Amino acid sequence: LGQNVNAYGVSFATDERLREDPTTWSEQPRDRGAFAKLLRACGRIEGLERVRFTSPHPAEFTDDVIEAMAETPNVCPTLHMPLQSGSDRILRKMRRSYRADRYLGIIDRVRAAIPHAAITTDLIVGFPGETEEDFQATLDVVAAARFCSAFTFQYSKRPGTPAADLDGQVPKAVVSERYQRLIELQERISLEENVAQIGRTVELLVATGEGRKDASTARMSGRARDGRLVHFAPGDTAQIRPGDIVRTTVTGAAPHHLIADAALIEHRRTRAGDAHAAGEKPRTGVGLGMPAVGVPSAATPARSGLSGCTR
């Protein structure tokens, strides 16, 4: 969908001009409601149970998207929207086209429409020119937003980037100290938000490899519809496969996960579970707006003397 998923909206009309010159796609009119329509269209796909999108840009996050999220049953109640900084001054230096008030306003509207939405974000500490006042503004926004979790990073100077040449590079010791304060605040909020989940019934998509202690605790792991990681007691483990769906009750919480040691309420076998049991490799995700849709062809191995990278 591009760098900013909610910027989706180019018309892909197949008129004669577009067929003759594909480069004219950029001149097609944009439909600002296209992303909301796309979400609703996903809701009409039979067998598609969970739809997520990530990293919408606050500057283009419109109310019709919130309505589509709330009204489309298979769109998961989760939102990952990068904040980066709670200081308007630093956001301007980052050339980000939104401000803290707009960001918090979006969160308020999302929670009004989807009360149990799990909201996560990205944060950067120590961007050039950041003062203690700027950092305090970030703490204030984090406290107000009450993120379920946050991917938090310390700014580091990278040669060749515009920020590397900015005045006011923050000393590493100061960045580290601020980072620790931010982590402590977010950890406390994450724990409080997760404790509030105790007693809730959750539907889990059973995962594999997400619970490092599953073997020693006799648990399995899965993801709730809001994206939270849940370690659960499976009962008859042999019957539950990664890819299956279970329903259970949350009995405990930590900052980064939930515990569900209650008896399972429901176990539903799925085609994904069948595929895992048969040893089939999962298909890659579908990329929209790319030249091809489906599983990509295998990359040609790099020859000696040429650089290459793998994932």
C-alpha positions in Angstrom: 0.0 0.0 0.0 3.0 2.3 0.1 4.9 3.9 2.9 1.8 5.4 4.4 -1.0 2.9 4.1 -3.8 5.4 4.5 -2.4 7.4 1.6 -3.7 4.7 -0.6 -6.1 6.2 -3.1 -4.6 6.5 -6.6 -7.2 5.7 -9.2 -6.1 2.7 -11.2 -8.7 3.3 -14.0 -7.7 1.4 -17.1 -8.5 4.2 -19.6 -6.8 4.3 -23.0 -4.2 6.8 -21.9 -3.2 4.7 -18.9 -2.9 1.6 -21.0 -0.7 3.4 -23.5 1.5 5.2 -20.9 1.5 3.5 -17.5 3.5 6.4 -16.1 0.4 8.5 -16.1 -1.0 6.6 -13.1 0.4 9.4 -10.9 -1.9 11.9 -12.7 -5.0 10.0 -11.8 -7.3 11.7 -9.3 -7.0 10.5 -5.7 -10.0 9.1 -3.8 -9.4 10.1 -0.2 -11.9 7.6 0.9 -10.2 4.7 -0.9 -8.5 3.2 2.1 -11.7 3.0 4.1 -13.3 1.4 1.1 -10.5 -1.1 0.9 -11.0 -2.1 4.5 -14.7 -2.6 3.9 -13.9 -4.6 0.8 -11.7 -6.9 2.9 -14.7 -7.5 5.2 -16.5 -9.0 2.2 -13.9 -11.7 1.5 -15.2 -15.1 2.6 -12.8 -16.9 5.0 -10.7 -13.8 5.8 -10.9 -13.6 9.5 -8.3 -11.1 10.6 -7.3 -7.9 8.7 -4.6 -5.5 10.0 -2.7 -2.6 8.7 0.2 -0.8 10.2 1.8 2.7 10.5 -0.9 5.0 9.1 0.3 8.6 9.0 -1.5 10.8 11.4 -1.7 13.6 8.8 -3.9 11.5 6.6 -5.8 9.4 9.2 -9.5 10.3 8.5 -12.7 9.6 10.3 -14.0 7.3 7.5 -11.1 5.0 8.2 -12.1 4.9 11.9 -15.7 4.1 10.9 -14.6 1.3 8.6 -12.4 -0.2 11.4 -15.3 -0.1 13.8 -17.9 -1.4 11.4 -15.9 -4.2 9.6 -15.9 -7.3 11.8 -12.7 -8.8 10.5 -10.7 -5.6 10.9 -8.8 -6.2 14.1 -9.2 -3.7 17.0 -5.6 -2.6 16.9 -3.8 0.5 15.7 -0.1 1.0 15.3 0.4 4.8 14.6 3.9 6.3 14.9 4.2 9.3 17.2 8.0 9.7 17.2 7.9 12.8 19.5 5.3 14.6 21.7 7.0 17.9 21.1 5.6 20.0 18.3 8.9 21.8 17.9 10.7 18.5 17.4 8.0 17.2 15.0 8.6 20.2 12.9 12.4 19.5 12.9 11.6 16.0 11.8 9.4 17.4 9.0 6.4 15.5 10.2 3.2 17.3 9.2 1.1 16.7 12.3 1.2 17.9 15.9 0.6 16.3 19.3 -3.0 17.6 19.6 -4.0 16.1 16.3 -2.4 12.8 17.2 -4.2 12.6 20.6 -7.5 13.7 18.9 -7.2 10.7 16.5 -6.6 8.3 19.5 -9.7 9.8 21.3 -11.9 9.2 18.2 -10.5 5.6 17.7 -11.3 4.8 21.3 -14.7 6.3 21.1 -15.5 4.1 18.2 -13.5 1.0 19.3 -13.3 1.1 23.1 -11.1 -1.9 23.5 -8.6 -1.0 20.7 -5.0 -1.7 21.5 -2.9 1.3 20.3 0.8 1.1 19.9 3.4 3.5 18.5 7.0 4.3 17.6 9.1 6.8 19.6 12.5 8.4 19.1 14.5 9.9 22.0 17.3 12.4 21.6 16.6 13.8 18.1 18.9 16.8 17.5 17.8 19.9 19.3 15.6 18.0 21.8 15.6 19.8 25.1 14.4 18.6 28.5 11.2 20.5 27.8 10.7 18.7 24.5 11.3 15.4 26.1 8.8 16.2 28.9 6.3 16.9 26.2 6.8 13.3 24.9 6.3 11.9 28.4 3.1 13.9 28.7 1.7 12.6 25.4 2.7 9.0 26.3 0.9 9.4 29.6 -2.2 10.8 27.9 -2.3 8.3 25.1 -1.7 5.2 27.3 -0.2 3.0 24.6 -0.5 -0.7 24.9 3.1 -0.8 24.0 5.7 1.3 22.2 8.7 0.6 20.0 11.2 3.0 21.5 14.5 4.0 20.0 17.5 6.2 20.9 18.4 8.6 18.1 21.8 7.8 16.6 23.6 10.0 14.1 23.8 8.4 10.6 26.1 9.9 8.0 24.4 11.2 4.9 21.0 11.9 6.6 19.7 15.4 6.9 19.4 15.0 10.7 23.1 14.2 10.9 24.0 17.8 10.0 21.6 19.5 12.4 22.8 21.5 15.3 22.1 20.5 18.8 23.2 16.8 18.7 22.2 15.5 22.1 25.0 13.8 24.2 24.7 10.1 24.3 24.6 10.0 28.1 21.6 12.4 28.1 19.8 10.3 25.4 20.4 7.1 27.4 19.0 8.7 30.6 15.9 10.0 28.8 15.4 6.7 27.1 15.4 4.9 30.4 12.8 7.3 31.9 10.6 6.8 28.9 10.9 3.0 29.1 10.0 3.1 32.8 6.8 5.1 32.1 5.7 3.0 29.2 6.4 -0.3 31.1 4.2 0.9 33.9 1.4 1.9 31.5 1.7 -1.4 29.6 1.4 -3.4 32.8 -1.7 -1.4 33.9 -3.3 -1.8 30.5 -2.6 -5.5 30.5 -3.9 -6.0 34.1 -7.1 -4.4 32.9 -7.5 -7.4 30.5 -7.7 -10.0 33.4 -11.0 -11.7 33.3 -11.6 -11.0 29.6 -12.4 -13.7 27.1 -10.0 -13.6 24.2 -9.9 -15.3 20.8 -6.4 -16.4 20.0 -4.7 -17.3 16.7 -2.3 -20.0 17.9 1.3 -19.1 17.0 4.6 -21.0 16.9 7.9 -19.8 18.3 6.5 -16.8 20.2 6.7 -18.3 23.7 10.3 -18.9 24.7 9.2 -20.6 28.0 6.3 -22.5 26.6 8.1 -25.9 27.0 8.9 -25.3 30.7 5.5 -23.8 31.5 3.5 -26.3 29.5 1.8 -23.5 27.7 1.3 -22.5 24.1 1.2 -19.0 22.7 -1.2 -17.0 20.5 -2.2 -13.6 19.4 -5.5 -12.0 20.5 -7.5 -10.0 17.9 -6.0 -6.8 19.3 -2.5 -8.2 18.7 -1.6 -8.9 22.4 0.6 -11.9 23.0 -1.1 -14.5 25.2 0.5 -17.6 26.8 -2.2 -20.1 27.4 -2.8 -23.5 29.0 -3.8 -25.7 26.1 -5.2 -28.7 27.9 -4.8 -31.5 25.3 -1.8 -30.1 23.5 -1.8 -32.7 20.8 -5.1 -31.5 19.5 -4.1 -27.8 19.1 -1.9 -26.8 16.2 -0.4 -23.4 15.2 -2.9 -21.7 13.0 -5.9 -23.0 15.0 -8.2 -20.7 16.9 -8.9 -21.0 20.6 -11.0 -19.0 23.1 -9.9 -18.7 26.7 -9.9 -16.3 29.7 -7.1 -14.0 30.7 -5.9 -14.9 34.2 -2.6 -12.9 34.5 -0.6 -10.1 33.1 2.9 -8.7 32.5 4.0 -5.6 30.6 4.6 -7.5 27.4 2.2 -10.5 27.5 -0.9 -11.9 29.1 -1.4 -15.3 30.8 -4.5 -17.5 30.3 -4.3 -20.6 32.5 -8.1 -21.1 32.6 -9.7 -24.1 30.8 -10.2 -23.4 27.1 -13.7 -22.3 26.2 -13.4 -23.3 22.5 -11.0 -24.8 20.1 -11.6 -24.5 16.4 -9.4 -26.4 13.9 -8.6 -24.4 10.8 -7.1 -24.9 7.3 -4.0 -23.0 8.5 -3.7 -25.6 11.3 -4.1 -28.4 8.8 -1.4 -26.9 6.6 1.0 -26.6 9.6 0.3 -30.2 10.6 1.0 -31.3 7.0 4.3 -29.4 7.0 3.3 -26.9 4.4 5.2 -23.7 4.3 3.0 -20.5 4.8 2.4 -18.3 1.8 3.9 -14.9 1.9 1.5 -11.9 2.3 -0.2 -10.2 -0.6 1.4 -6.9 -1.7 -1.0 -4.4 -3.2 0.2 -1.8 -5.6 3.1 -3.9 -6.6 3.8 -5.2 -10.2 2.7 -8.7 -9.2 0.5 -10.2 -6.5 1.3 -13.5 -4.8 4.3 -15.4 -3.8 7.5 -13.7 -5.2 9.9 -15.7 -7.3 13.1 -16.8 -5.6 15.9 -14.3 -5.7 18.9 -14.9 -7.9 21.9 -15.8 -5.6 24.6 -13.1 -5.5 27.7 -13.9 -7.5 31.2 -13.6 -6.1 32.3 -10.0 -5.8 28.8 -8.7 -5.6 27.0 -7.7 -2.4 23.7 -9.2 -1.4 21.4 -9.5 1.5 19.0 -12.1 2.8 16.1 -12.1 5.2 
